[in-house]
Amino acid sequence: MSPISPISNLYWELFKTFFKIGLFTLGGGYAMIPLIEEEVVNRHRWVSKEEMLDLIAIAQSCPGVFAINIAIFIGYKLKNTRGAIATALGTALPSFVIILLIAMFFQQFKENKVVAAIFRGIRPAVVALIAVPTFNLARRAQLNKFTLWIPIASALLIWLMGVSPIWIIIVAAIGGLLYGLVKPRETETQR
């Protein structure tokens, strides 16, 4: 019997890692960020912290499920299309199985007081799982007194005025592009 090649080991490791992330994450894609960061950045060192921040920004900007997007980007970075498939399947499979089981047995648990109490206890933890990566992203994005208004204004526009996040992303991308075009010229004129 021949040993498993290192190439297939990485595919299996990608699948297992993202399966674990998908299995133990409650609260959606943003709640996955701390787990993804711990596994992908700290434990396996597949991407750097800076790359992770960029991948999060790209995954948020793309259509589709955030968790699947970021898994695909990381898998593709490491092993192209097959790596992307391994990470996408690893991320989606736990949710698919759990939702399938819930759908099959939902009527039996719908009025169960124990299940309702468990979900009441889980909700505050999910809020924390979403809040922590938000603060970490803000710190790594190097927000300062001149740029802090951007996420605050964006959040208020979405929350209070109902502006679509799509418009916020488009305006931010255009603003970033314009800033990137103007900033080099300012540097050149100062020399």
Secondary structure, DSSP 8 states (H G I E B T S, - for coil): -----HHHHHHHHHHHHHHHHHHS--SSHHHHHHHHIIIIIIIS-SS-HHHHHHHHHHHHHSSS-HHHHHHHHHHHHHHHHHHHHHHHHHHHHHHHHHHHHHHHHHHHHTT-HHHHHHHHHHHHHHHHHHHHHHHHHHHHTT--TTTTHHHHHHHHHHHHH---HHHHHHHHHHHHHHHHHHHHHHHHHH-
